[in-house]
Amino acid sequence: MKADQSHPVVDGGDEEAQALIDANLQAPVPVVTAYAAPKGVRLSESRWGSFLIHILAIFGVLIAWYVVTLFTPKYIFPTPAAVLDEMWQILESGDLWPSLFATLQRTVYALIGAMIIGTILGIVMGINNYWESFSRNWVYMALSMPGIVWAMLCVLWFGINELALFIAVVFIIFPYVAVNVFEGVKNIDRELLDMGRSFKVSRGLMIRKVVMPSLTPYLVGAVRQNFANSWKMVTIAELFGASVGIG
């Protein structure tokens, strides 16, 4: 007798096993989807809703701004229309771009200097207990100093020049970088460090192969955060020691 080729036959006449096989063959194949949207909510609607909230927030700020100008003198709190008109005149005059470029250049240079000094100091504090005890209080004291104080001191010490602006912003920013890197070093997996010591890996190789890769997220976060801080501090320092710039 010829067996049916569409279904496998179980030797021994086990009808129960044959029934299970037939049931599995006839069961529907589940379909796996990459993303299931919440019931009753469309992805496009949620995006448009978020965009609408941002637009309403902007209009809300502009309306509040205009209401405040109704009760304050215009030379203290100008209207949004007056500010936009002044901005358009600055753009047409061509004075904005040289000042913007000068401020951006100072910001980038100062941020690079602060990142180098802060990264080195943070690593040294993290891997050496002596330097941690020696430097920690000074770093936190530098964090508490207002930026305008550093700007005034650097102008008094170095005069009105680019060097004073650079040193002022570096003094303001590098403590933030040092603290961020220091916390990153403290959070490195100690088992990796212990394994390196057990194999007598040199300190330089340990820093290159273990410490620096582990610090990458902290360094990226420091750049993102301190670029904005550097921009603000440069504009403040330009009030005292620069003839060209946004400040």
Secondary structure, DSSP 8 states (H G I E B T S, - for coil): ----TTS---TT--HHHHHHHHHHHHS------S----TT--HHHHHHHHHHHHHHHHHHHHHHHHHHHTTS-TTTS--HHHHHHHHHHHHHHT-HHHHHHHHHHHHHHHHHHHHHHHHHHHHHHHH-HHHHHHHHHHHHHHHHS-HHHHHHHHHHHH-SSHHHHHHHHHHHHHHHHHHHHHHHHHTS-HHHHHHHHHTT--HHHHIIIIIHHHHHHHHHHHHHHHHHHHHHHHHHHHHHH-SSS--
